Amino acid sequence: MASPFVEIEVPPTDGDGELRTVKVTNPDRVYFPATGATKLDLVEYYLSVGPGIVNALRERPCMLHRFPKGLAGDKVHQKRIPGGAPPWVETVELFFPRWGRTADELCVTELGSVIWAVQMSTVEFHPWNSRRADTEKPDEWRIDLDPGPECDWATVQRTAAIVHEVLDELGAVGFPKTSGGNGIHVYVRIPPDHGFQDVRRAAHAFAREVERRSPAEVTTAWWRKDRDPSQLFIDYNQNTRDHTIAAAYSVRGVPTARVSAPVTWDEIPDCEAEDFTIATMPARFAELGDLHESIDDHPWDIGPLLEWADRDDAAGESAPAAEE
């Protein structure tokens, strides 16, 4: 028996795009057992935040976290684009030195590609911090506030305030979002002038400065065994080549279907991670639009952070070798 399906018409995200029709099979399959949200609910969520998710993914190689049977089944981390993609779904070829292989990853240029990926059971979208024009030169510096197992949300909120303070002192504009888990991410647009190693060194130097301002609550210790579980780790390694984190507006594979939600700095002291789900985000997006829409208008050169990194190197506080 053929699988049930619905056909979804996906509008273009700009005036020059084309209307796409995506056949969504098994639309009533429950993906999130805790809430009863289905595959079609996931499709409708991504349609509701279309300009935001496309802005977050545009021209970036993107790894997919797929749940072919919903959260109750296995999770698939997929670099290569699933088979059977329509000809209008774009890709970018990447080389992986460790394996000596290449992979054609999804490269979103329109909302239709996002909805097609959801049809292929994608829940989470994890883009690179570089774009297709030069995948070896990041244009996004990512600050990942990753709480330890005994670190509370209040510590995350206080650390975000320190991050904002240091960014302001540097003259850099940070765009925060909830991680969709228990942390906060902050993105800073940078000119694509440096390789991954330099961006990671800059990220480590910034993390060390935040640690100096809050040594009791923040750590940059590389090994888990060296971290107090009540502390927050600033994971600068997320700026390493081929390390990815969930995009702005990406749903997360957790029972309540949380979303990695852009927020304003002013919202952080009062918000909770549970506030942002596929049930609540459509109305929020309709009211506020994409809070990261202007990120490309605020590039900031990481030169000052590389000077901090040189200073730390001289003091014997270099970043550990990258974990590929």
Residue, then its C-alpha position, 0 to 999 in steps of 0.5 A: m500500500a502506498s504511503p499517505f501523503v500531502e502536497i505542500e506548496v512552498p513559496p519563494t523567500d524572495g521575489d525571484g524564486e519559484l514556487r516549489t511543490v514538495k510531496v510529504t509522505n506520512p504526514d500524521r507520523v508522530y515525531f514528538p511523542a510527548t506533545g503529539a506533534t507530527k511530521l506535518d506539524l514540523v513542516e508547518y513550523y518551518l514554513s511559518v519561520g521560513p525567512g528566518i531559517v533560510n537566512a540562518l542556513r543560506e549558502r552554508p554546508c549543512m549537516l542534517h539530524r534525521f529521525p526517520k521514525g520520529l524521536a522514538g526511533d534512531k537518530v541519523h547524523q547525515k553529512r551527504i544529502p539524502g538520495g532522491a533530491p529534486p534538481w533544484v535542491e542545491t549542494v556544496e562539495l566538501f573534503f574531509p581529510r581524516w577520511g580522504r573522502t568528499a561529501d555533497e552537503l545540502c546548501v540551502t538557498e530557498l525554503g523549498s530545500v528546507i521543506w524537502a529536507v523535513q520530508m526526508s525526516t530532518v528535524e535539526f539543521h546544523p550549518w557550517n560557519s562558512r559559506r559555499a563561496d569559500t568553505e575554508k574561511p568562516d564568516e561567523w564566529r560562534i560563542d557557545l555557552d554550554p552549561g555543565p550538568e549541575c550548572d543552572w539557567a541563572t548562571v547561563q543568563r549571568t554569563a550571557a550578560i558578561v559576553h554582551e559586556v565584552l562584545d560592547e567593549l570590542g565594538a562587536v555586535g552579537f546576535p544571541k539565541t537559545s541553543g534549544g537545549n540548556g545553553i545560549h549561543v551568540y553569533v558575530r558576523i566576521p569578514p571571511d579573511h581568516g581560516f578556522q584555526d585563527v577564528r578558533r584562536a580568537a574564540h578561545a581568547f574571548a572565552r578566556e576574557v569572560e572566564r577572567r571576569s567570572p572565574a567561579e562560574v565560567t571555565t575554558a578547561w579543555w577536559r571534562k575531568d578538569r571542569d566543575p560540573s556547576q560551571l559553564f564551559i565556553d566551547y570555543n571548539q565549535n569554531t573548528r572546521d566541520h564542527t556545527i551547532a543547531a541553526a537559528y530557528s532549528v527545531r531540536g530533537v527533544p521531547t517538547a520540540r524546543v527551538s533554537a530561538p533568536v532572542t534580544w539581549d533584553e529578553i535573556p534575563d527573563c526568558e526560559a529555554e522552554d519558552f520557545t517550541i514549535a507551538t509558540m514560535p510561529a506567533r512570535f515570528a509573526e510578531l517580531g520577524d527574524l531577530h537575526e535579519s540584520i546580522d550581515d550588516h554588522p561584520w567585525d574584524i577579529g584582529p583585536l582577539l588575535e592580539w589577545a591570543d598572541r598575548d595569551d600564547a606569550a603567557g603560556e595560555s594558548a588554546p589546546a590543539a583543535e579536536e577535529 
